[in-house]
Amino acid sequence: MKALLKELGLGEQLLGSYGKNLYEPDSDKKVESFSPIDGKLIASVAVTSPQQYEQIMAEAQQTFLEWRKVPAPERGQVVREIGDALREHKHALGKLVTLEMGKILAEGEGEIQEAIDIADFSVGLSRQLYGRTMHSERPLHRMYEQWHPLGVIGVITAFNFPAAVWAWNAMVAAVCGDVIVWKPSEFTPVTAVALTEICRKVAEQHGFPGLFSLVVDDGPELGKTMAADARIPLISATGSCRMGRSVAEVVGARLGRSLLELGGNNAIIVLDDADLDLVVPSVLFGAVGTAGQRCTSTRRILIHHSKQDEFLKRLTAAYEQVRIGDPLESNTLMGPLIHEHAVQAYKDAVAAVPSQGGEVVYGGEVLEGHASRLYVQPTIVKAHREMKLVKDETFAPILYVIGVESYEEAIEIHNDVPQGLSSAIFTNSMREAERFLSYAGSDCGIANVNIGTSGAEIGGAFGGEKDTGGGRESGSDSWKQYMRRQTNTMNYSTNLPLAQGIEFKV
């Protein structure tokens, strides 16, 4: 542990709210980060005081006034160097993600690779912040639109992706000319410190140390402060639907912008012509990966009755092969849950299955003999559509399998949940695939054919509808949320024609 922190330039007792050589903590209040792998202390991070918060915001605002003047392609070059710095520390950062969050090492390093990828994407984006031109109805006039930096962007992230989600926002916002203030989850502050230290160091070399800032709290209060702060025009928040509603209400009351990535209750429809050789590994990866703690984790399977028995047999056999244990070991496929509250939510959901008419087909137990009591069995439940459990999101590896008679029944059940993040269908029918992707098909922000619900690529916009919040991050034209649009009209005539042909005599 000490060697890893030293490699990242950190100590076990972190001096500031976001690392060394920054503001000294104003009090002894700290967040202690314990690894879910074995319950051991990783490091202590100082909590940001109200005075520190004001210092950080002042620095961020002042930095924005200068950073926005830098041509976008030059901003892209700074982000390019940040991507190179992340490459240099990829293994150490990936290991830190695993230690602090509990996902397997391949996923930890994969998350840092995703941060590197979005940095690369943003470098190209820095030369593509396009506006449109349009024809004016007035002669000898030119109309066009352009995009300007928005300001200080507040980013609030959850524990399950302690690096990638911040990078989705921060790298894109930086090339747009914005500066970023980040509040990470209280369960993964050390990863945030390491990332901020690396990125600030690069930005400081270019004269912009305040480009990336970090604030740390041991609960939600600092996030509420950011949501209410009119100096932050955009709050990007990832977390539960309950948290998102709170953020949206506070930000909306001051007419600010919010970008929300909230809960998911993701389903896969498996039709009678589906190839189970594709379905089973896709479901296994989607339901078991990250111990079911992804927002895109597969929660529900809506499968044709003719396929259900064979599918359950094959999936159960696959679940029996899942090695659960220390996520730092190369042959481990599933690590621990993040904390005891997550384990209790898992236990409560499993206990409620019989009373709601379901049947636990596999799993359902908290595992003994590990370094912490945060390891559980991935669980398969034979369920039906009326179960309340299937409409709720339990952030744990519980999969509900529901038999259906037709595509029509499957899509009705599929859309009959409050959340709308990711979705998938497995079929060899082009007609059914197109129906699923049509306006009358999946109501989610992400819809896939013959691949699972997890594993979104950074090139596309990521986000969902309904209680998932409606936000979009990462690729496509998500960059527009971090900028303000301006419509311009230029008169290069010697007259002053008015719109709609109106005339004023002077």
N, C-alpha and C positions, 0 to 999 in steps of 0.2 A: 504493500500500500504506500509506504513512505517513498519508495523508489518511483512509483508511478506519479505521485504528486510532484516529486522533485523534477521528473522529466518534463512535466507540464509547467514548471516554474511556480508551483504552489506549495504551501506548508499545511500541516495538519490543523493549525489554528490560523485561519485566514484573517488578515488584518482588517480589510475593509469590506464594505457591503458587496463589492464586486472585484475583490482581489487586491494585490499589493500595489504600492506606489500611487494609490488613489486617495480618497478621503478617509481619514481615520474614523473609526466608529465612535459615536457620541455616547455610547453606553455599553455595558457588558452583556446586553441581551443578544443571544445568538440562536441560530437554527442549527441543530445538530443533525447531520445526515448519516443515517444508519443504512448499511447494505441489507436488502431483503434476503440476500443469499445466506448470511449467517448471523445477522443482527449486530455486527460489529460497527463501531463508529468509523466513518471515513474521514470526516473533517467537520469543523464548526465554522459557520459563516455568520458574520455580524449582521444583525437586522438593521435596516435603513431607518434612521430617525427622521422625524419631521424636518429638522434642520438640514440634514443631509439631502432629503428629497428636494428641498428648495434649491440647494446648491447644484444638484444634478440637473434639475429643470432649467436653471439659469444657464448652466454650461451648454445644455442641449440647444436651447433657444439661440444662444450666441453662435454656436457652431453652425446652426442651420442658416443663419444670415450670410455666412461665408461659403458654406458648402454648396448652396443653391447656385452660386455664381460660377462654379466649376463646370465647364462643358461636360455634357453627359458622357461622351466617349472617354474623357479623362477620369470621370468618376468610375467608369467601367474598368479602367486600368487598376485603380485601387482595389476594386472587388476581385480582379484577376489575381492580385498579389495575396489577397485574403484566401482565395481558393488554394493557392500554392502553399500557404502556411498551414491550412487544414490538411492538405495532402501530407505534409511533412510530419504532422502529429496524428495521422489517421488512426494508427494502431492504438496509441495511448488513449486518445479520446474515445475510441470505440470500447476499449476495456473499461474506461471510467463510466461510460453509459451502462455497460453491463453490471458493473459493481453497484452503481447507485440505483438503477431501475430494475435490474433483474432479468432483462431479456438476454437470450443467448448471444455469445460473442459474435457470431456471424451477423446477427441482426444489429448489434451495437456498432460494428464496423460499417455495416450497410447503411445505418442511419447517418454516420459521418460522411460516407460516400454521397448520400443524397444531398447533404449540405454542400459538398464540393460540386455536385452536378448543378445545383441551383445557382451557385456562384458562376459557373461556366455559362449557364443559360443567361444570367444577368449581364455578363460581359457583352454578349451579342445583342441583348435587349437595349443596351446603352446607345446603340446606333439605330434603334428602331422605334423610338417613342413618337410615332407618326401622328400627325393631325390630318384632317381632310380639307380640301378646298371645295367650294360650291358656287354655283352661279347666282349672282345677285339679280333681283328683278329691276334694279335701277341701272341705267347705262353708265359705263365707265366707272364701275365699282367692282371691287374684288372682295370676296368673302372667304374666310378660312377659319379653322379652329386650331388651337395649339394647347399643349398641356404643360402646366407649371408644377413645380414641387409643392407639396401640401404643407409640410411643417414637421413637427415632432410627432412621430408615430409611436403609440403605446402598444406593446405586445405582451399579452398575458398567455402563458402556455401551461399545458398540463404535464403530468409526470411521464406519460407513456411514450412520448417522443420528445425528450428533453433537449434535443439538438436540432432535428430536421425542421420542425414546425417554425421555430424561431428563424432559421435560415431562410425558409420560404418567404417570410415577411421581410427580414432584414436585408438580404442581398438585393431583392427586387426594389425595396424602398430606397436603399442607398443609391442605386444608379438613377432612380427617379429624382434624386436631389434632396431626399428627406434624411432626418436623423432618427435614431431608434432608442427608446427607453424600454427595457425589458424587465418584466416581473415573471420569474420562473415559478414553477411549483415548489412549495416548501419541502417536498420530498426529493427533489433533484437539484438543489442549489449549487452543488460543487461542479457539476457539468456546466452549468451556466457561467460560473466564475471562470472556468478554464477557457470556454469559448470566447467570453468577453475579453479576457486578458489577451488572447491571441489576436483577436480582431482589432482591439484598441491599439495594440502595439504597431500593427501595420498602418492603421489610420493616423497614428501619432507621427509616424515617419513622414507623412505628407502634410502635417500641420493641423490635423483634425482629430485630436484625441477624444473629443466629445461626440464623435459620430455614433459610437456604440456605448450605451450606459446600461447599468444594471441596478435594480432595486430589489431588496430581499425582505420578505416578511415571513412570519410563522403562521399566517392565516390569511383571510381574505381582505383585511382592512386596507392595505396599501393598494390593492386592486380597485377597491371602491373609491379611494382617493384619486387614482388615475382616471377612472371613469367619469368622475365629476369635474375634472380639471379642464377648463376651457382652453388651456394652452396646448392641449393635445387634440388636434382635429379629428384623428382617427384612432379608435381602439380596436385592435385585432385580438380577439379572445377565443381561446380553445378550452373546452371543458364540458361540464354537464349542461343539460337544458336549463336546469334551475339557475345555475350561475349565469348562463347566457341571457336569460330573461332579465335578471337583475342588472347586468351590464347594459343591455339595450334600453331599459327604462331610464337609467341614469344618464346615459349618453344622449338618448333621444330628447330628454327634458331640456338639455342645453343645445339642442339642434346640431349635435355633433354626428359623426359617422361611426358606425360600428360594423366590423367584419367578423361574423360569428361562425365558428366551426364547433358544433355541439354534438349531441348524442347520435348514435347510429343503431339501428336494429335490423341489420342487413340480412337479406334473404337470397337464396338461390332456388330458382325454379328448375326442376328436373323433369322433363317430359318423357313420354314413353319411348321415344326414339333416341334418347340421349346415350352417349358413350360413357359407360361407368368407368372405363379406364382413364377418362379425363376427369370425371366428377369426383371420384374418391380422393385423389391427391389434392385436388383444388379445395375440397371441403376440409381435409386434414390441415392444410396450410392455413386456410382462412379461419378455422375454428380454434386451432391449437397454438398457432403462432403468437408469440408475445404473451402466452398464457391467456389468450382471449381478451387482452387488454388494449386492443387497437380500436379506434373509432370505426374502422372498416372490418372488424372481425365478423366472421359469418356466425349469425345467431340462429337463423331459421332455414330449414330445408323444406320446400314444398314440392313433394315428389309424387309422380303418378303411382297409383296403387300397384300397378303391374311391376314396378321396379323396386318397391319399398323393401320387401323382404331381402332381396339380393343385396341391395344397397346397405341395409343395416348389418348384414352378415359381413360384408367386405369392409365396411367402415369400422366395425367393432374389432375385426382382426388387425386393421391398421392402427387403431388406438392402442391395442395391446402391445404394439411394437414401439410406442413412444417412450423414449428414455427421459425420465424426469429427474432433475438433480441440479448440480452445480452448473450454471450456465457458462462458466469459463472453460468447462471441459468440452472437447471438440465433438464428442458423440452425444451430447445432451441436446434434446429437441425442445424441451420446455423447462423453464425455470420457475421461480416462485411468483406469487402475487406480490403486490407492492407493499401492503401493510395488513394489519389485523382486521381493519374495517372491511377490506376487500374480501378476506377469508370469511368473515361473518355474513356478508352479503351473499357469497357463494353458498354457504351452509343454509341460510334462510331460503334461498331459491330452491335448492334441492329438497329441503324439508317440505316445501309447499307443493311439490309435484303430485304426490298421491291424492291430496285433498282436492286438487283441481282436475282430477281425472287422467293424469298422465302416468307414465311408467319410466323409471330409470332403467335404461337398457345396459348402460355401462358407466362405471365411475361413481361419483357422488361422495367420495371420501376425502377428508383431510389426511395427508400422509404423515406417518411417523418416521423416525429414523433419519431425519435430515437436520441440517445445521440450524434451521429455524422452522417454526410452525406455519410457514407461509406457502408450503407446497401442497397442491391439491391434485386430484385426478381429473383429467379432462373427461367431461360427462356428456353422454348421449341420452336424450329423453324422447321417448315416443309420445307425441303430444297431439292435441287437437286445437282447432282454431278458437274455441271459446275460452281457453285457458288465459287468465289474466297475465300469467308469466310471459307469454309469447309476445305481448304488446309492450312489455317493460324491457329496458336494457340493464342486464346484470353484467358488470364489467369483470367477467370471469369466463373460463372455458366451458360454457354450458351450451349445448346445441340442441334445438328443438326440431324434431322431424315430424312433419305433418303430411299425411296422405291426401291426395287430391284425385279427382276424376278427369279433370280437363284443364286446358290452359285458362279458360275463363274463370274457373274456380280458383286456380292458383293466383292469377293476377288480382283477383278481388281480395284474397287473403293477404297477398303481398303488400298491397297499398293500404290495408286497413290497420295501420299503426301510426302513431304520431310522428315518428322519425322518417327521414328521407335522404339518407346519405348514399350508400352504395348498394348495388343490386346486380344480379346475374341470372342468365338462363342458359341451360344446356339443352341443345336440340340440334338435329341435323336438318331441320326444316327451315328453309329460307323465309317462308311465309310467317312462321311463328316467331322467328328471330326478329323480323321486321316489325311485327305487331308489338313485340316487347319494347322495341326502341322507338315506337311511334308516340304521338301525343296521348293516345289512349292506353299506353303500356305502363312501364315503370314510372313512378312519380318521383324517382330519386335523382340527385344531381349526377350520379355516376351509374351507368348501365352497361353491362358487359355481356358478351355472347361467347360461350364455351371457354371462359376463364372465370376465376372466382371473384370475390368481392374485395380482396386485399391486393396490394401491390400496385397502387396508382403510380403512373409515371409523371415526372415533374413537368413534362412538356404540355400537359393538359391542365385546364383549370380544375382545382380540387375543391369540392364542397357539396352541400346538400340543401334540400328544401324542407318545408314544414318546420317541425321543432328542431331540425338540425341547424337552422338559423339563416340559410340563404347566402352565406358568404362564399367567396371564391378566392383561393390562394394559388400560388405557384405559377403555372404556365399560362398559355394562351394570352388573353388580354387582361389578365388579373391585375397587371401593373396600373391600369387606369384608376383603381381604387386608391392608390397612393399619390394621386395627382389631382389637380383641379383643372377643369376644362374651361377654356376661354374662347369665345367666338368673337372674331375680329372682322370689321368691315372697313375698307379703305376706299375713299373717294378720290380718284385721280382726275376728275373732270373740273371744269371751271364753274359748274352749276351746283345747285343743292336740291336735287330731286328727292322728294319725300316718299316714303313707302305708301303703297296703296293709291298713289297718284294724288294725294292730298296736297292742296296748295294753300299757303298762308301769304297774304298780301302785307308787305311791310312798307 
